[in-house]
Amino acid sequence: MWQSSGGKTDKEPSMKAALRELEKETDFVVKPEDLKYLLNNPNYNCNVYTLKVHPNIKLDLIKPNKNRKWKKFSFEAYERMAREGCTILTHTTCIELILYRIKPKF
């Protein structure tokens, strides 16, 4: 499942900002080692992280005024959405690298 939160770093390290924004926008409180650095989008100097959520975690913690409900979809559907511009710009412009780093290799 996918959810993209974001925010400014306020001159703090990007990992700290990612943890803060994740908690602020989803109510998830995680440790730094739970996040995996994916890439830096040089157009915005934006670091992108991923978080693997255990299947038993109930994903009803979204703040309705911040994000939409969680949705399940395949990597192929995510790629199509990014290529069609239906995601945030970082996902659209960095889709190849994101998929290379997160898509399971069989």
N, C-alpha and C positions, 0 to 999 in steps of 0.2 A: 504494500500500500504506500501511497505517496502523499506527502504534505510538505509544502515549502513555506517555511517561516523566514522572516528576514528582518533586519534592523541595522542600525548604525552601531559602530564600535565605541564611540565616545572615547577614542584614544586608548582603549583597553585591548589586550591581545584578542585576536579573532576567535580563538577557542572559548575564551571567557564570554565574549559577546554571543557566540552561537549557543552556549549553554543558557545564558540569560534569556535570549529570545525564544529558545525552545520552551523554557518553562513559562515565560510570559504568554506565549501564544497557544500552547498546547497543554499546559499544566504538567508536562513530563519533567521530572527532576532526574537527571542522569549524571554520571561521572564522566570526566574528560575521556577516559579510556573507552567509553561506550560509543563515542563519535569517531568516525573514520574520515580523515581528510581526503577529499577527492581531487580538488583542483582550485586554482585561482583564476577567476575571470579577469583578465587584465583590462578589459574595457571599463570595469567599475571597481577594480582592485577589490574584488569580492571573493572571499574564500567560500567554498562549498563543502559541506560535510554530509555524511549519511549516518543514519542511526538504524540499526537492525532491531526491530521490536519483536519480542518473543510472541509466538502465536497465541499464548494464553492471556496476553494483556488485552483488557477491554478498552477499545478505542472510542470511548464516548466522552473523552475529557476535553474535546475541542471547545473553545469559547465561541459560541455562535456568532458573536459580533466580530470575530477575527478571521475565521476560516470556515470553509465548507465542511460538510461531513466527510469522513474518510471513505474512500472508494477503493475497491480492489480492481486491478487490471493488469494485463500482461505487459511484459517488456515491449512487445510489438505495438500494443496500444499506446504505451507511454511514448515510444519513439514517434509514432504517427502524430500524436498530440503535439509533441515538441516541434516536429517539422512543419506542422500546420500553424504554428504560432499560438497554440492554445495553452501554453505554459508561460512561466516568467521568462524573460528574455535570456537570462543566463542558461536556462535549460535548452532553449531554442538554439542559441549560438554554440553551445558546448556539448550537444547531444552525443556526438561520436565518442568523445573522451569519457563522458559520464557513463554511457553504456559499456564501454570497454572496461571501466573500473568496477561497475556494479553487476553486470549481467553474468549469471553463472555460466561457466564454460563446461560444456559436456564433451 
